[in-house]
């Protein structure tokens, strides 16, 4: 009897901790998986969505974009330039850049051009297509790349403060739309503040 | 780690890495192991691997910092330390080692041409320096309170500790501030200058000068920055202080070469034992305690000389003496180490006295003392692949491509494998990274 009880305890113990090995579960990407004090995926989403929305909701920005629309109704061309990370965390600024590029593209109010990233690749491909190895009937025309009307740049900064067991983290992201011809700029700003506390008791 | 250090002194980094990779550290030593990997990878020019190791180490350090105030793990470790020795405590790095983790990371990012990554690490280094200084002040206050509560005769104990550190007083004076690393600030100023943030660079050059007034490269940096910022009052003050012979401008068509030189190996701890008076049950007992003490490492190299296309360009200037910093750091921790050692010793004496009252008490008492002698060991852990000191040279050169020769100077001179076709661009900086252990060195560069 004692042996059965002992074995049952062992089995129960193993069963209870069998789930402790790390397993992944898919969740909605819009849900915050883990709330952290540091910059996390949810912060990136908040920044990307709000910064673009705030900028495009401004009537003066809408007027500026409209002023650069082509006579044929084509939307102004825009590229996303550098997003600078000025925080004390290793933030993937490329990810922020891409998120903003997609958000802008999805609005349907601009034509996205890849000036900083894909241009060299496209030029290399055009040079190849003009060369002896490529079928001339499939070669694309040189001199058709769109000149951008605007570019976007951004900057993420943070300020940290600590008092006793409390830590505060403040992030500020500014997104700037720049008219290439006039250097007129329009800005939006997104702020995130987090507070965390070191517990009294724990492991 | 003796095998790792021997391999480094022989100039065989690959062998040193093989020795290090074979080790399987306990969790409490994992952070230290990652620091050693990080420094070794940096010495071998594997900056990405160095970053991987050091970032993992930083994560462990931050996890320790964020533990609950009454953490079961911390309490268990502290109890074990009082019962056995300090080696049971998870290694969290001395303050200057914690700062060096971020300093290495910043250097690695620069050498990978990642200015943004370097900037993140210098900001983290500032935050860590401030945090550790505040924690140190609180720990000193807590140690005094604890010692007073337990009537530990700290005055008598610290007198004995001080006697045994008498031969290192000169190093203690040389050390300066453990919580402000002049090289970290210099690197930070460089990162700001590379990012055209001259105002922030100027602030950090001023800090470098305050920490090491004899460091001549900073004199030129201060004159250049104050002039560029239009700070006429400051510029006049610096000029008066440094004299007319110090250059301030980079000639037109010239770029700069900045050599960051890690020289030698950090000191290693050894165990010393001495007798201290411990009060137990209202009597004073003379008890042996084990204490760590840094042992100086001989280094045949004192400076490095740079040659550009065969012509001498300059020799490096010492900026930070990490050996002196390590000694100072240990001295700052001495009250806490001494208190724990005293409490352990007091526990042994009390146990021995209780044992003596039992049947065959003399044997039991002897057993307690013998067990204490075996188990009471000093904590000799430290970051052993750090350099002994860090030196810098900053010179200007006409824009062009150079063969850069570096010589290790000491009793004689030993040439490091030269760097070929190194570009120096007008108005820009070419960073040269040099690491030497003994008479063996390796150099690398990145042109901005």
Interface residues (C-beta under 8 A of the other chain):
Chain A: X84 X85 X86 X87 X88 X89 X90 X93 X160 X162 X165 X198 X199 X200 X201 X202 X203
Chain B: X55 X66 X67 X68 X69 X70 X71 X72 X73 X116 X117 X119 X120 X123 X124 X126 X127 X131
